[in-house]
């Protein structure tokens, strides 16, 4: 079993934290990178978005 630490430091005023993720011994770096990418998006997904802006400068969605 490979134990990999995913670490996040949200910035000033926030507490850094880590998550230990277990992978099978035959997991490749690509497997770990894919899991890490998913983890990052789960962590920050709610903090970012995009939308079309109308001519008045508003207009989400």
Residue frames as a rotation matrix with the C-alpha (Angstrom) as fourth column:
UNK 1
0.585 0.811 0.000 0.00
0.811 -0.585 0.000 0.00
0.000 0.000 -1.000 0.00
UNK 2
-0.563 -0.679 0.471 1.28
0.668 -0.709 -0.225 3.46
0.487 0.188 0.853 -0.93
UNK 3
0.332 0.598 -0.730 0.36
0.869 -0.494 -0.010 6.27
-0.366 -0.631 -0.684 1.44
UNK 4
-0.485 -0.403 0.777 0.29
0.719 -0.689 0.091 9.67
0.498 0.602 0.623 -0.26
UNK 5
-0.263 0.350 -0.899 -0.37
0.697 -0.576 -0.428 12.97
-0.667 -0.739 -0.093 1.48
UNK 6
-0.044 0.338 0.940 -2.54
0.744 -0.617 0.257 15.57
0.667 0.710 -0.224 -0.26
UNK 7
-0.379 -0.244 -0.893 -1.81
0.842 -0.491 -0.223 18.90
-0.384 -0.836 0.392 1.44
UNK 8
0.170 0.461 0.871 -3.64
0.694 -0.683 0.226 22.20
0.699 0.566 -0.437 1.27
UNK 9
-0.580 -0.284 -0.763 -2.71
0.717 -0.623 -0.313 25.56
-0.386 -0.729 0.565 2.74
UNK 10
0.291 0.851 0.437 -5.76
0.956 -0.275 -0.102 27.80
0.034 0.447 -0.894 2.14
UNK 11
-0.054 -0.388 0.920 -3.82
0.406 -0.850 -0.335 30.95
0.912 0.355 0.203 3.02
UNK 12
-0.876 -0.365 0.316 -3.56
-0.075 -0.545 -0.835 33.53
0.477 -0.755 0.450 5.76
UNK 13
-0.455 0.698 0.553 -6.01
-0.890 -0.330 -0.315 33.07
-0.038 -0.635 0.771 8.60
UNK 14
0.670 0.659 -0.342 -6.79
-0.683 0.727 0.065 29.49
0.292 0.190 0.937 7.61
UNK 15
0.221 -0.548 0.807 -5.42
-0.626 0.555 0.548 26.28
-0.748 -0.626 -0.221 8.99
UNK 16
-0.322 -0.375 -0.870 -3.44
-0.900 0.408 0.157 24.08
0.296 0.833 -0.468 6.57
UNK 17
0.296 0.396 0.869 -4.61
-0.648 0.752 -0.121 20.49
-0.701 -0.527 0.479 6.46
UNK 18
-0.649 -0.545 -0.531 -3.72
-0.760 0.486 0.431 17.22
0.023 0.683 -0.730 4.87
UNK 19
0.616 0.753 0.230 -5.48
-0.725 0.657 -0.210 14.10
-0.309 -0.037 0.950 3.76
UNK 20
-0.571 -0.768 0.291 -3.70
-0.601 0.632 0.490 10.76
-0.560 0.105 -0.822 3.63
UNK 21
0.530 0.708 -0.466 -4.81
-0.830 0.320 -0.457 8.72
-0.174 0.629 0.757 0.63
UNK 22
-0.146 -0.534 0.833 -4.01
-0.298 0.826 0.477 5.04
-0.943 -0.179 -0.280 0.22
UNK 23
0.382 0.155 -0.911 -3.19
-0.924 0.075 -0.375 3.59
0.010 0.985 0.172 -3.18
UNK 24
0.966 -0.093 0.243 -2.46
0.098 0.995 -0.008 0.05
-0.241 0.032 0.970 -4.25
UNK 25
0.192 -0.981 0.004 1.23
0.143 0.032 0.989 -0.78
-0.971 -0.190 0.146 -4.61
UNK 26
-0.354 -0.340 0.871 0.89
0.852 0.265 0.450 -0.88
-0.384 0.902 0.196 -8.39
UNK 27
0.755 0.623 -0.204 -0.60
0.512 -0.755 -0.410 2.64
-0.410 0.205 -0.889 -8.61
UNK 28
-0.050 -0.764 0.644 1.30
0.959 -0.217 -0.183 4.81
0.279 0.608 0.743 -11.06
UNK 29
-0.781 -0.268 -0.564 2.18
0.425 -0.890 -0.166 8.46
-0.457 -0.369 0.809 -10.74
UNK 30
-0.838 0.536 0.105 -0.54
-0.170 -0.438 0.883 9.12
0.519 0.722 0.458 -13.34
UNK 31
-0.064 0.828 -0.557 -3.11
0.633 0.465 0.619 7.37
0.772 -0.313 -0.554 -11.08
UNK 32
-0.202 -0.094 -0.975 -2.04
0.937 -0.307 -0.165 9.48
-0.284 -0.947 0.150 -8.11
UNK 33
-0.968 -0.183 -0.169 -2.04
0.122 -0.940 0.318 12.68
-0.217 0.287 0.933 -10.16
UNK 34
-0.546 0.835 0.068 -5.58
0.084 -0.027 0.996 11.95
0.833 0.550 -0.055 -11.39
UNK 35
0.154 0.582 -0.798 -6.81
0.888 0.274 0.370 11.37
0.434 -0.765 -0.475 -7.84
UNK 36
-0.502 -0.433 -0.749 -5.02
0.733 -0.672 -0.103 14.52
-0.459 -0.601 0.655 -6.68
UNK 37
-0.964 0.179 0.198 -6.59
0.005 -0.731 0.682 16.59
0.267 0.659 0.704 -9.45
UNK 38
-0.098 0.976 -0.192 -10.05
0.394 0.215 0.894 15.34
0.914 0.012 -0.406 -8.46
UNK 39
0.052 0.052 -0.997 -9.30
0.999 0.006 0.053 16.15
0.009 -0.999 -0.052 -4.80
UNK 40
-0.857 -0.415 -0.305 -8.17
0.415 -0.907 0.071 19.70
-0.306 -0.065 0.950 -5.66
UNK 41
-0.737 0.627 0.253 -11.32
-0.073 -0.446 0.892 20.35
0.672 0.639 0.374 -7.69
UNK 42
0.145 0.789 -0.597 -13.47
0.697 0.347 0.627 19.05
0.702 -0.508 -0.500 -4.84
UNK 43
-0.223 -0.337 -0.915 -11.66
0.935 -0.340 -0.103 21.40
-0.276 -0.878 0.391 -2.45
UNK 44
-0.778 -0.244 -0.579 -11.88
0.169 -0.969 0.180 24.57
-0.605 0.043 0.795 -4.54
UNK 45
-0.703 0.465 0.538 -14.78
0.681 0.220 0.698 23.92
0.206 0.857 -0.472 -6.89
UNK 46
0.331 0.909 -0.253 -17.23
0.943 -0.313 0.111 26.04
0.022 -0.275 -0.961 -4.93
UNK 47
0.089 -0.390 -0.917 -14.85
0.470 -0.795 0.384 29.01
-0.878 -0.465 0.112 -4.84
UNK 48
-0.776 -0.441 -0.452 -14.68
-0.207 -0.499 0.842 29.58
-0.596 0.746 0.296 -8.59
UNK 49
0.193 0.813 0.549 -17.16
0.578 0.358 -0.733 29.93
-0.793 0.458 -0.401 -11.42
UNK 50
-0.941 -0.328 -0.086 -17.63
0.144 -0.616 0.774 31.66
-0.307 0.716 0.627 -14.75
UNK 51
0.086 0.992 0.095 -20.61
0.669 0.013 -0.743 33.28
-0.738 0.128 -0.662 -16.46
UNK 52
-0.301 -0.057 0.952 -21.59
0.868 -0.431 0.248 35.38
0.396 0.901 0.179 -19.45
UNK 53
-0.567 0.081 -0.819 -21.76
0.442 -0.810 -0.386 39.09
-0.695 -0.581 0.424 -18.74
UNK 54
0.346 0.729 0.591 -24.56
0.932 -0.196 -0.304 41.10
-0.106 0.656 -0.747 -20.31
UNK 55
-0.034 -0.375 0.926 -24.18
0.615 -0.739 -0.277 44.65
0.788 0.560 0.256 -21.61
UNK 56
0.655 0.335 0.678 -25.08
-0.281 -0.725 0.629 46.07
0.702 -0.602 -0.380 -18.17
UNK 57
-0.319 -0.902 0.292 -22.24
-0.707 0.022 -0.707 44.21
0.631 -0.432 -0.644 -16.46
UNK 58
-0.197 0.309 0.930 -24.44
-0.832 0.449 -0.326 41.60
-0.518 -0.838 0.168 -14.77
UNK 59
0.444 0.634 -0.633 -25.99
-0.882 0.434 -0.184 38.32
0.158 0.640 0.752 -15.66
UNK 60
-0.588 -0.560 0.584 -24.99
-0.654 0.754 0.065 35.10
-0.477 -0.343 -0.809 -14.02
UNK 61
-0.306 0.417 0.856 -25.96
0.141 0.909 -0.392 31.94
-0.942 0.000 -0.337 -15.81
